[in-house]
Amino acid sequence: MQDRVKQVLNNIVEKFKSGDIPEAVALATYPAANIPSSKWSFLNRTLMFLSGTGDARGFRQWHEVKRKVKKGSKAIYILVPCFKKETDEETGGEKVVLRGFKPMPVFTVEDTEGEKLDYELLEVPDLPLMDRAIEWGLSVKAIPGNYRYYGYYSSGRKEIALASPDETVFFHELAHAGHDRLMGNIKGGQDPFQEIVAELCAHTLCKLTGREANGSFGHSYRYIEGYAEQMRMTPHAACLKVLSETEKVLNLILKEKTHNCDEQELQSPKEYERQPYEESVVSL
């Protein structure tokens, strides 16, 4: 690792020990899409997200927006309540009673083709280190804001999806992609160690690319703190435990840039700065 990178990384880890942490602030997200699943139950939305998509609809619902399900696509299933009218013994009137649930097939947006959807017109901002994602053959797309996450990395689809224009979110998912290239077997939120590596990388990259990251540092701390609790460790101890792996991921992301620029450029990484974005209405 370049001394500059190691110094920044160590300074961040030490902040987790000293408690010198600003208050957490909410990150900006893109506006939520007006889609059928936004009205689904918490359980069904969770089933949809676990299937690796942020939009799933029935066969006819896709036809209504001029899209069709690709041949050979397999449905995922949500649970639809079944109601029945019965006579109320006390009043003699009718009442509606929940009798159970039935599985309903829906198809993910990734398994459809046709007209572009409104939220597909969202544009990804000019993010630092985007060239690294392109070099690795990854597509980067913007997705509508949602209650569950700020972005995701899909190893199978070689894709990074961003529900927020914040650089921290992109860096987090890029770190997952780098970790995947180094180690494989990326499990995302199922693995606390992988999540801490990604978030620690994200905040370090913010510092190295000249982004003013003080506002999001509190968010990063809370994020790492949550995963550290799962491991029954302090945030500082958890960061120390993954420090070596974090350095490897950072080195992979930065190796070509640090190789091609001199020490002065590393000391003042202004070339990565971009114009401030316009925040939208208000995860990793």
C-alpha positions as CSV (number, residue, x, y, z in Angstrom):
1,M,0.0,0.0,0.0
2,Q,1.1,3.6,-0.7
3,D,1.9,5.4,2.6
4,R,-0.7,8.0,1.9
5,V,-3.5,5.3,1.7
6,K,-2.3,3.5,4.8
7,Q,-2.2,6.7,6.8
8,V,-5.7,7.7,5.9
9,L,-7.0,4.2,6.6
10,N,-5.3,4.1,10.0
11,N,-6.6,7.6,10.9
12,I,-10.2,6.5,10.2
13,V,-9.8,3.3,12.3
14,E,-8.5,5.4,15.2
15,K,-11.5,7.6,15.1
16,F,-13.6,4.6,15.8
17,K,-11.5,4.1,19.0
18,S,-11.4,7.7,20.1
19,G,-15.2,8.4,19.6
20,D,-14.4,11.5,17.6
21,I,-17.5,10.9,15.4
22,P,-19.9,13.5,14.0
23,E,-23.7,12.9,14.4
24,A,-25.1,10.6,11.8
25,V,-26.9,12.2,8.9
26,A,-29.3,10.8,6.4
27,L,-27.9,10.2,2.9
28,A,-29.8,11.5,-0.1
29,T,-31.7,9.0,-2.2
30,Y,-33.4,9.1,-5.5
31,P,-37.2,9.6,-5.4
32,A,-39.2,6.3,-4.7
33,A,-40.8,4.9,-7.8
34,N,-44.6,4.8,-8.1
35,I,-44.8,1.0,-8.8
36,P,-47.2,-1.7,-7.7
37,S,-44.8,-3.3,-5.2
38,S,-44.6,0.0,-3.2
39,K,-48.1,-0.9,-2.0
40,W,-47.2,-4.5,-1.1
41,S,-46.9,-5.8,2.5
42,F,-43.6,-5.7,4.2
43,L,-43.3,-9.5,3.8
44,N,-43.8,-9.4,0.1
45,R,-41.4,-6.5,-0.5
46,T,-38.8,-8.4,1.5
47,L,-39.4,-11.5,-0.7
48,M,-38.9,-9.3,-3.7
49,F,-35.7,-7.8,-2.5
50,L,-34.4,-11.2,-1.5
51,S,-34.9,-12.3,-5.1
52,G,-32.4,-9.6,-6.2
53,T,-34.8,-7.0,-7.6
54,G,-36.5,-3.8,-6.7
55,D,-39.5,-4.2,-9.1
56,A,-41.6,-7.2,-9.7
57,R,-45.1,-7.4,-11.2
58,G,-47.7,-9.8,-12.6
59,F,-47.8,-10.8,-16.3
60,R,-50.6,-8.4,-17.1
61,Q,-49.1,-5.5,-15.1
62,W,-46.0,-5.7,-17.3
63,H,-48.1,-5.6,-20.4
64,E,-49.8,-2.4,-19.1
65,V,-46.4,-0.6,-19.2
66,K,-45.6,-2.1,-22.6
67,R,-43.1,-4.7,-21.5
68,K,-43.2,-8.4,-21.9
69,V,-41.7,-11.3,-19.9
70,K,-38.7,-12.9,-21.6
71,K,-39.1,-16.4,-22.9
72,G,-37.9,-19.0,-20.3
73,S,-38.1,-16.6,-17.3
74,K,-39.1,-18.1,-14.0
75,A,-41.6,-16.4,-11.7
76,I,-41.0,-15.6,-8.1
77,Y,-44.0,-15.9,-5.7
78,I,-45.5,-13.5,-3.3
79,L,-48.4,-14.2,-0.9
80,V,-51.8,-12.7,-1.6
81,P,-54.6,-12.6,1.0
82,C,-57.8,-14.4,0.4
83,F,-61.0,-12.8,1.8
84,K,-64.5,-14.1,2.0
85,K,-67.8,-12.5,2.9
86,E,-69.6,-14.1,5.8
87,T,-72.7,-13.3,7.9
88,D,-72.0,-11.5,11.1
89,E,-73.9,-13.5,13.8
90,E,-74.2,-10.5,16.1
91,T,-75.4,-7.9,13.6
92,G,-76.8,-10.1,10.9
93,G,-74.9,-8.1,8.3
94,E,-72.0,-9.1,6.1
95,K,-68.4,-9.0,7.2
96,V,-65.2,-9.7,5.3
97,V,-63.0,-12.4,6.8
98,L,-59.4,-13.3,6.0
99,R,-59.4,-17.0,5.1
100,G,-55.8,-17.5,4.3
101,F,-53.1,-16.7,1.6
102,K,-52.3,-18.0,-1.8
103,P,-49.1,-17.8,-3.8
104,M,-49.1,-15.4,-6.7
105,P,-46.5,-15.5,-9.5
106,V,-44.7,-12.3,-10.4
107,F,-41.7,-11.5,-12.6
108,T,-38.8,-9.3,-12.0
109,V,-38.0,-6.3,-14.1
110,E,-34.7,-8.0,-15.1
111,D,-36.7,-10.7,-16.7
112,T,-38.7,-8.3,-18.9
113,E,-38.0,-6.3,-22.1
114,G,-39.8,-3.5,-23.9
115,E,-40.4,0.2,-23.2
116,K,-38.3,2.0,-20.7
117,L,-39.8,2.6,-17.3
118,D,-39.9,6.1,-15.8
119,Y,-37.3,5.3,-13.1
120,E,-34.9,3.9,-15.7
121,L,-34.4,7.4,-16.9
122,L,-32.5,8.2,-13.7
123,E,-28.9,9.2,-14.5
124,V,-25.8,8.1,-12.6
125,P,-23.7,11.2,-11.6
126,D,-20.1,11.6,-12.7
127,L,-18.7,9.5,-9.8
128,P,-15.0,9.2,-8.9
129,L,-13.3,5.9,-9.8
130,M,-16.1,5.0,-12.3
131,D,-13.3,4.0,-14.6
132,R,-12.4,1.1,-12.3
133,A,-16.0,-0.3,-12.5
134,I,-15.9,0.0,-16.3
135,E,-12.5,-1.7,-16.4
136,W,-13.9,-4.6,-14.4
137,G,-16.8,-5.0,-16.8
138,L,-19.5,-3.8,-14.4
139,S,-22.5,-1.8,-15.4
140,V,-23.6,1.0,-13.0
141,K,-27.2,2.1,-12.9
142,A,-29.4,4.3,-10.8
143,I,-32.5,2.8,-9.1
144,P,-35.4,4.4,-7.3
145,G,-34.9,5.1,-3.5
146,N,-36.4,2.5,-1.2
147,Y,-36.7,1.8,2.5
148,R,-34.3,-1.1,2.6
149,Y,-31.0,-0.3,1.0
150,Y,-29.0,2.5,-0.6
151,G,-27.4,0.3,-3.3
152,Y,-26.3,-3.2,-4.1
153,Y,-23.6,-5.2,-6.0
154,S,-24.6,-8.2,-8.0
155,S,-21.8,-10.6,-8.8
156,G,-23.9,-12.8,-11.1
157,R,-25.2,-9.8,-13.2
158,K,-21.9,-7.9,-12.9
159,E,-23.9,-4.8,-11.8
160,I,-23.8,-2.0,-9.3
161,A,-27.2,-0.4,-8.6
162,L,-27.3,2.9,-6.7
163,A,-30.4,4.3,-5.0
164,S,-28.4,7.3,-3.9
165,P,-26.1,9.7,-5.7
166,D,-23.8,9.8,-2.7
167,E,-20.2,8.7,-3.5
168,T,-20.0,6.7,-0.3
169,V,-22.7,4.3,-1.6
170,F,-20.8,3.8,-4.9
171,F,-17.5,3.3,-3.1
172,H,-19.1,0.7,-0.8
173,E,-20.5,-1.3,-3.7
174,L,-17.2,-0.9,-5.7
175,A,-15.4,-2.3,-2.6
176,H,-17.7,-5.3,-2.7
177,A,-16.8,-5.9,-6.3
178,G,-13.1,-5.6,-5.5
179,H,-13.5,-8.0,-2.6
180,D,-15.3,-10.4,-4.9
181,R,-12.5,-10.3,-7.4
182,L,-10.0,-11.0,-4.7
183,M,-11.8,-13.6,-2.6
184,G,-15.0,-14.6,-4.3
185,N,-18.0,-15.8,-2.4
186,I,-19.5,-12.4,-1.7
187,K,-22.5,-12.8,0.6
188,G,-23.4,-9.1,1.1
189,G,-25.4,-8.3,4.2
190,Q,-25.2,-11.9,5.3
191,D,-21.5,-11.5,6.2
192,P,-20.6,-8.8,8.8
193,F,-16.9,-8.9,8.0
194,Q,-17.5,-8.2,4.3
195,E,-19.8,-5.3,5.1
196,I,-17.3,-3.7,7.4
197,V,-14.6,-4.1,4.8
198,A,-16.8,-2.4,2.2
199,E,-17.8,0.5,4.5
200,L,-14.2,1.0,5.7
201,C,-13.0,1.1,2.1
202,A,-15.8,3.5,1.2
203,H,-14.9,6.1,3.8
204,T,-11.2,5.8,3.1
205,L,-11.9,6.3,-0.7
206,C,-13.9,9.4,0.2
207,K,-10.9,10.9,1.9
208,L,-8.4,9.9,-0.8
209,T,-10.6,11.3,-3.6
210,G,-11.0,14.7,-1.9
211,R,-14.6,14.3,-0.9
212,E,-15.8,16.1,2.2
213,A,-16.8,13.0,4.1
214,N,-17.4,14.4,7.6
215,G,-21.2,14.4,7.2
216,S,-21.3,10.7,6.2
217,F,-18.8,9.5,8.8
218,G,-21.4,9.3,11.5
219,H,-23.5,7.2,9.1
220,S,-20.5,4.9,8.5
221,Y,-19.9,4.5,12.2
222,R,-23.5,3.5,12.9
223,Y,-23.4,1.1,10.0
224,I,-20.2,-0.6,11.2
225,E,-21.4,-0.5,14.8
226,G,-24.5,-2.5,13.8
227,Y,-22.4,-5.3,12.2
228,A,-19.8,-5.2,15.0
229,E,-22.6,-5.9,17.5
230,Q,-23.4,-9.1,15.6
231,M,-19.8,-10.2,16.2
232,R,-19.9,-9.0,19.8
233,M,-17.1,-6.6,19.2
234,T,-16.5,-2.9,19.5
235,P,-16.5,-1.0,16.1
236,H,-12.8,-0.3,16.6
237,A,-11.9,-3.9,17.3
238,A,-14.1,-5.0,14.3
239,C,-12.2,-2.5,12.0
240,L,-8.8,-3.8,13.3
241,K,-9.9,-7.4,12.6
242,V,-10.6,-6.6,8.9
243,L,-7.8,-4.1,8.4
244,S,-5.5,-6.4,6.4
245,E,-8.4,-7.5,4.0
246,T,-9.5,-3.9,3.6
247,E,-6.0,-2.8,2.5
248,K,-6.0,-5.6,-0.1
249,V,-9.3,-4.3,-1.5
250,L,-8.2,-0.7,-1.5
251,N,-4.9,-1.7,-3.2
252,L,-6.9,-3.4,-6.0
253,I,-9.1,-0.4,-6.5
254,L,-6.3,2.2,-6.5
255,K,-3.4,0.2,-7.9
256,E,-3.5,1.7,-11.5
257,K,-4.2,5.2,-10.3
258,T,-1.5,5.2,-7.7
259,H,0.9,3.5,-10.1
260,N,0.4,6.2,-12.8
261,C,0.5,9.3,-10.6
262,D,3.3,10.8,-8.6
263,E,3.5,11.5,-4.8
264,Q,2.3,15.1,-5.3
265,E,-0.9,13.8,-6.9
266,L,-1.5,11.4,-4.1
267,Q,-1.1,14.2,-1.6
268,S,-3.7,16.3,-3.4
269,P,-6.2,14.0,-5.1
270,K,-8.2,16.9,-6.6
271,E,-8.6,15.2,-10.0
272,Y,-11.3,13.0,-8.6
273,E,-13.5,15.8,-7.2
274,R,-16.7,16.5,-9.0
275,Q,-19.3,19.2,-8.8
276,P,-21.8,18.9,-6.0
277,Y,-25.0,17.1,-7.0
278,E,-28.5,18.4,-6.4
279,E,-29.8,16.3,-3.5
280,S,-33.1,14.5,-4.1
281,V,-35.8,13.8,-1.6
282,V,-34.8,11.7,1.2
283,S,-28.7,2.8,2.9
284,L,-25.6,0.4,2.8
